Amino acid sequence: MNDTMQQPGFGQRLRRAWRHFNSGAGEARRAFPDATLDAIAAAIDAGERTHRGEVRLIVEKALPFEDAWDGVTNRQRALALFADHGVWDTEDNCGVLIYVNLAEHKVDIVADRGIDRKIDRATWQAVCSTMTDGFRRERFHDATLAAIAQVNDLLRQHFPADGERPNELPDRPVIL
């Protein structure tokens, strides 16, 4: 931490931790019911047939209380889940994690090094904005499918399919 950054005060840390603690699984299921999860899995599967990337969506209803209290950022959590779920461990280094934090209505994308060299942060931020803009209107299904389409288009452009290949990561989203 540099000298210009300050730790959040006790009240701010408590409010954030409480918001995460009070977020329930019901919110995640309302935002991402089974029909939406099925549609997302189908969109990921269809896209992966056209490019060499591996796309993984993880939706977390809330950070673990300790992480929220300790100030773990959305990006830090996304990086941890990228590692924990093996998104980094693909043959062509072409894994992409889309991480959704429902308690804070934040989205982060982590791309493996093979992709990160070709697609800049601003482009990924535009995909995140597609989702967060839709989430503000409670259009989780449509916004997520639109973002998956954007990711598939980017991967098709930079990493087109070069024949049959195994599916290295599950296509069904993970709800934590």
Secondary structure by P-SEA (a helix, b strand, c coil): cccccccccaaaaaaaaaaaaaccaaaaaaaccaaaaaaaaaaaaaaaaaccbbbbbbbbccccaaaaaacccaaaaaaaaaaaaccccccccbbbbbcccccccbbbbbbcaaaaacccaaaaaaaaaaaaaaaaacaaaaaaaaaaaaaaaaaaaccccccccccccccccccc
